[in-house]
Amino acid sequence: MIFIDAAKGKYPFFLEQALRLINDRGIIVADNVLYKGYVMSDYNKHKQRTAVRSLREFIKEIKENPLLETEILEVGDGLSISKVKNK
């Protein structure tokens, strides 16, 4: 299992590294993926723009990556749970 709870602007990088390191049937959990609801809204303020853009990219990748089965829980600031399929 790999748990991602880091700089929001770096989540795509950490996902790339997690996929490189994880075993088949491993679990990748990421905290704060909905970032105060900004990620799922049309929020575009300058201060958080990079974080929101990166988290949207991260979510797109975990949802569309054929190696992952992903659920996003809308609790707190959001939690994603991705199971790695056999590579």
Secondary structure, 3 states (H helix, E strand, C coil): CEEECCCHHHHHHHHHHHHHHCCCCCEEEEECCCHHHCCCCCCCCHHHHHHHHHHHHHHHHHHHCCCEEEEEECCCCCEEEEEECCC
